[in-house]
Amino acid sequence: MKFVAITACPTGIAHTYMAAESLEQTAKANGDEIVVETQGSAGSEPLSAEDIASADAVIFAADLAVQGRERFAGKPIVEAPVKAAINDAAGLFERAKAAAREPAPATPAAAPELTSKVGANDKAGTKVRQWLMTGVSYLIPFVAAGGLLIALSFALGGYQIVDAPKVTEHFDAGSVAGWAALMFQIGSAAFDFLVPVLAGFIAFAMADRPAIAPGFVGGAIAVTVGAGFLGGLVAGLLAGGVVLALKKIQVPKAMRGIMPVVVYPLLGSIVVGVLMYVVVGKPIAAATSGLTGWLNSLSGASALLLGALLGLMMAFDMGGPVNKAAYAFAVGGLTTGATASLQIMAAVMAAGMVPPLALALASTVRKKLFTEAERENGRAAWLLGASFITEGAIPFAAADPFRVIPSIMLGSAVTGSLSMAFGATLRAPHGGIFVLPLIGSPLMFLVALIAGTLVAAGSVIALKQVRFRAAERSAAVSGQPVNA
């Protein structure tokens, strides 16, 4: 049979493409055909009209609203979260084949209104998580661009580059310091958008385009009053809530055309602006100041425990909401400028690199404990881990969660604690091993990373070895080949 599919995850980085690869490999194994459109950060070629027309069924593996859904009018459609395509692609194909045997729908399904895939019956916690993840997904390009440019400027010109004159007033194109100053000021401009972008797209996820302006305004005010990252979160939720409330007000038909373009953005900006300036801005600013002070006061056991906790979170769901919460906490700390925040960013990145590296190592040194497909994934996991893409561990965790997940959590916790203990710092929010020259105490950072990787790999091997020996004993009794 022939299928077409669309994959999309909130951040549009790893899960989107891993789901597409899983679907393609499963289709090949089944003798089916599939063409996948990845609606991720790197984009892809849209499905052709010919591919859609000849498809027996459509698979949507997406945690966001599918773009261009109207193209699939009249086709049987199967929908599932993006992780379902990674963990159980075979099950999705079975559902798609069953749907293809049923009569085609008379009318196309309506396209979702919002950018985040939130159902009317979803629990409040699920909705909030999706709203926040949408904001984070739009934030990441600004974080990566701005953070890496700032880190590069420090590598070229030292930390004193922050005191360089504005390049609009003086720019020496013939000196390294001049280019370092330029990189720093471009990166700082990108970083200035972090809180407004976060707030704007949280609001966007909640109430669609009319909420963007109130969200950005609220985020900008959060920066002005010193409320920082926490203020951006609150501003985004406030803006989305206000616009959703305004949409419930019945207005004459003649006014409906101007409501989303003029009235909702105007009234939303006024209400959110007043709330942020007068009501919630100062208390959140005080909380942010307290958080900064607490981070700077961390030492000894407190720092070790925080590093361990962040490491556990980074490995727990490998790119999921818990992982992103730890990452967002670290990135939010970068905006405060606290020294401890730079240590937290280093600990989070090191801990996030451990799971794929550990499984790559384990599948290399103890090949018989892993399937051929896992060994193939292990070869790719070396690069994914080195690039700080924690999702590279997902195929292993999906196949054997009770042995893999505890092992990588232990290794990441070790790395997070050691990184904090060694005082490694990082101003770049991404990049993995490729930003090593920009890391403070790079040798100790590597020691922490290697230690956690060895602990996680050793734990996985030990736990899998127990299963393998049990399989050997069972095979000896039954006379069948070992199948661990």
N, C-alpha and C positions, 0 to 999 in steps of 0.2 A: 504494500500500500504506500501511498505517497502522502506526506504531511508537510505542513508549514508551521513554524513556531516563532514566537516572540519571547525573548527573555529580558527581564529588567529588574534590577535591585535598587534600593534607595540611594546608594552611593554611586552606582553605575561603574564600579571598578572591577572587582574580582568575581563576585557571585554571578553577575550577568554572563560573563564569558565562560566560567566553569560550567554553568547550567547548559549553555549552548553546546559545549564540547561533550558533556555527558549525553545529551539528546542525540548528537550526531553519532557517537560511538555505539549507543544502544540501538539506533536505527540500523547501523551497518551490521551489527551482530544479529539483528532480527531479519535481515534481508529486505528491510524497508528503505524508503527514500525520505529524506527530510531536508528542508532548506530553512535556516534559522536567521532571523533578523535580531541583532543584539541592540537594544535601545539603551546603550551604556554611554560612558563618558567619551569613549573613543569613536562611537558611532559605527554604522555599518551600512552596506548597501540595502536599501529598502527591498522588500520582496517584490518581485515582478508580478504584473497582472497575470501572466501566463502560469507562474508557479501557484498563485492563489487559486486560479480557476481550475487547475488540474489536481489540486489537493483533495484528498478524501476527508480530511478533518484538520482542525486548527488547534494548536496547543499554545496557551498563554501561561508561561511560567514567570510570573511577575508580582512584585510587591508594590508596584506603582500602576497608575492608570496607563493602559496601553495607548500609544499614540497611533492615530489612523485606524482606529477600530472599525470604522465604517467600511473599510476595504473588504471585510470578511462577511458582508451581508449574505445570509442564506447558507453559510457553511456551518457544519457542526463544530462547536467550540468546547474545549475542555480547559478549565482554569485551575491553577494551583499556585501556591507560593513558590518563589524561585528555588528554595532549598529542596522542594520536592523533586525538581528536575535533577538535582545533584545526587540526592540520596535514593530516589526511587524512580528513575526514568522509565524502567520497564513497566511499572504500575501506571504511569501516565500514558504510555502507548496502549496499554490494555484498555484504559478508559476512552482513549481517542478512537480505537477500533470499534468499541461498543457504541460510541456516539455516531460513528460513520454508518453503522448499520440501521440506525433509527431514522425516521423521516426528517428531512431538513426543516429547520424552523421557518415559520411563515414570514417572520419579520426579523431584522437584525436586532441584536441586543443593544440597548441604549448605552452610549458611552458614559463612563463615570464623569461626574462633574468636577471632582477634586483631583489634585495632583498626587495625593497619597491614597493608597488603596485602603480606605476605611469604610467598612460596611455599616449600615444603619444599626445593626444588631451587635456590633462589636462592643466589648467592654470598654469602660472609660480608660483603663490603663493601656489597652491596645491602641486606642485612638491617639492618646497623648504620645505614646512611643512613636507611632508613625509620623505624627506632626513634627516631633523633634528630629527624627531621622531625616525627614525631608529637608529641614533647615540645615542639618549637618552636611547632607549630600551636596547642597549648593555652596556650602562654606569651604569644603575641602580644596577646590581649585585655588581659592584665594590664600588659604593656609599654605599650600604647597608652593605656589609662586612667590608669595611674600616672604615666607620663612626661609626658603632656599636662597633667595636673593640677599636677604639680610645676613644669613650665615656666610654666603660667598663674600660679601663686603667685609665681614670681620676677618675672613681668611686672607683677604688681599691687603686690608689696611689696618687691621687690629681693632680693638674695641674703642679706641679713641676716635674712630671714624664717625661716631655719633655726634661729635662736636664740630664736624666739618661744616664750612659755610654752604648755604644753599647753592645748588648747581646752576640755578637761574641767575645767580649773582657772580659766581666764579666756577668755571669748569676747565680744568687743565687736561685736555685730551691726550697729552703726551706723558702723563704720569700715572703710575698704578694707583696712587692715592686718589686721583681725580675720578678714575673709573670705580674705585671702591666706594667713594662718596655717592656716585651716581647710582650704583647698585643698591646701596643702603636706602637712599631716598625713594627709589622706585619700589623697593620691597616694603618700606614703611607706608607708602601710599596704598599698596595692596592690603597691608595689615589694617589700615584705617577702616577698611570696608567690612572687617570680620563681624563685628557686632551688628551693624545695620543689615548685612546680608542674612545673618542667622535669624534675626527678628523678622525681616521681610518675608523670608520663605517659610518660616513657621506659620506666619499669618496666611501666606499664599496657600499652604497645604490645608489650612482650616476653612478658608472662605473664598478661595480662588483669587482672581486678579484684582478685584476691588480692594482687597486687604493688603496688597503689596505696599502702597504708599503709606498707610498708617503704620505698617510694620517697620518700614525703613525709617520713618520719622521717629518712632518710638526707640528704635535701636540707636539712632544718632543722638537722641536725648540721653539715653543710657550712658553713652560715652561722655557726653558733656557734663553730666552730674557725677561721673565717677562710678557708676553702677556696674560698668564692665560687662563681662560675659553673662553673669547672672541676670543683670538688668536686661540684656538682650533676650534671654529666654523669657523673662516675664513680659517684656514689651511685645514679643511675638504672639504669645498666648493672649495677651490683652487685646491686641489689634484684631486677631482672628475672631475672638469672642465678641468684640464690639460690632464688627461687620456682620457676623452671623446674626446678631440680635437685630441690627438695622434691616437685614433682609427679610425678617419676619413681619415688618411693618407693611401693611397694605396701603398702596398708593394708587391714585387715579391712573388709568391706562395711559393717558397722555404723557405722564411723567416717567413711565417705566424705562424709556430709552436713555434718559440722562442719569438714572440712579447709579448704575455701576461705574459710569465714567466720571461723574461730578459729585453726586451727593454722598455716596458711600465713602470714597476717598477723603472728601472734605470733612464730613462729620466724624469719620473714624480718626482722622489725624488730630482733630480738635480734642476729642475725648481722650485719646491715648496720650497726646501731648500734655494735657492738664493733669492726668493721672501720674504720668512719669515725672513731671516737674514738681507737682505739689504734694502728691500722696505717697507714692511708692518709691520714687527715685532715691531719696535721701536714705531711707532705711536699708535699701539694697546696697547703696554705696557704702554704708557703714558695715554691712555684712561682708562686702567684698574686701574692705580695708581690714576687717578682722581676719578674714581668710588669708590675706597676704601676710599679716603679722604672724599668724599661726604657722604658715608654711616656712617663714624665715626662722621661726623658733624651733623647728624640728631638728632633732639631733639624736644620736644614740639609738635606743630601742624604738622610739617613735618613728624615726625615719625608716628603720628596717621593716617595721610592721606595715607602714604605708607602702613601701616598695613591694613587699610580699602581697599585699591586698591588690595592688594594681596589676601585679603579675598574674595573680589568679583570675582577675577579671579579663585580662587580655587573652588568656588561653581558654576561658570557659566556653565561649561560643564562637571563637575564631572569626571575627568580623561581624558578629551579630550585635544586638542592642547593648549587651553588657560590655563587650569589647569597645564599642563606639562610645559608651559612657565614660570609660576610663580614658580613651583617647581625647574626647572632648574636654575632660577635666584637665588633662595635661596641656592641651592647646590653649584653653582658657587661662591657665596659669601663665603662659608666655606673655599674655597681654599685661600682666601685672609687673613684669620685670624683676620679680623676686629671684634671688639666687637659687633658693630651694625649688622654684618652679622649673628652672633649667635642669636641675637634677631629676625632677619628676619626669620631664620630657625624655631624658636619656633612659630612665628606667623603663618607661612605657614602651619606647621603641625597641630596646633590647629584649624586653619580655615578649613583645609581639613577634620578634624574629625567631624565638626559640622553637615554637611548635613545628613549623615546616622543616627547619634545619634538623631538629631532633629525629623526625621521622625519615628524613632523607638519609641521615646517618644510620639509623636502625635498619632501614631496608637495604642498605649497602653492606653492612657488616654481618647481618644475619638474614641473608636472602631467603633461606628456606622457610622462615616464619611468615613470609609475605607472599601474596599471589603475584602473578606476572603483571597484572594491571597495577597493583600497588608498587611494585618495583619501578614500573614506568613512571608512575606519579612521583615516586621518590626522586627520580632523576630531575624532574621539573621543579621539585620542591627546594632543591639547592638554591636555584636562582630566585624563586619566590621568597624564601626565607631571607636571603641576603638583601632583597629589595624591600623588606618590611611589609610583606603581603601575607598576613597570618592565615588567610583563607587557603593557602597551599596545603594545610593540614586537614582540611575538611574531608577529602575522599577517604583518608585513613580512619578518621573519627566516625564517619558514617558506616564504615564496614565493621568496626569493632569499638563502639563507644565506651564500654565499661572498662577497657584496658587502656585505650589511647587517651581519653579525656583526663582522667586522674593523673596520668603520667605527665602529660604536657603542662597541666596546671602546676604540678610540683616543680617541674623544671623552670617554668616561667616565674614562679614565686621565688625560687632561689636566685635567678638572674635579677629580678627586680630589687630584692633585698641587697644583694652584693653591689649592684650599680649605685644604690643610694649610699651604702656604706663606704664605697670608694670615692664618692663625690664626683662621679662623672657628670658632665653637663652637656646640654645640647640646645642650640638655638634654632636648628632646622627641624620642622615638625615631621619630616618624612625623608626618605632616601636610603635608609638602611646602611649597609656597609659602604655605600658609595659616597656618604658624607662623613666618613671616618676622619678626614683631615680637619673637619669643622667641629669635632667633638673635644670637649675638655677632658683631659686624662684618657686619651684614646686607648692606651694599653690596658688600663684597668677596666675600661668598657668591654674590651675584647675578652679579658679574663672572666668577667661576669657572664658574658654571652656564652663563652665556651663551657663554663661550669654548668650553667643551666641546661645547655644542649646535651651535655654528657649525662646529667642526672635524668632528664626526660627520656633520652634514648635508652639508657640503662634500665629505667623502669618499664618502658614498653617491651624491651627484649625479655626482661625477667618475667613479666606477666604473660607474654605470649609463649614463652618457653614452657610455662606450667601447662598451658592448654595443649601445646604441641606434644609434650610427654604423655599427657592423658590420651591424646589421639593415638600415639604410638602403642600404648598399652591396649587400647580398645582394638586397634588394628591387629595386634598380635593375637588377641583372643579370637577375633572373627576371621582372621586370615585375609583381610582386605588391605589394600594399599593405604598408607597414611594420608589423610586429608585434613590438615589442620585448619 
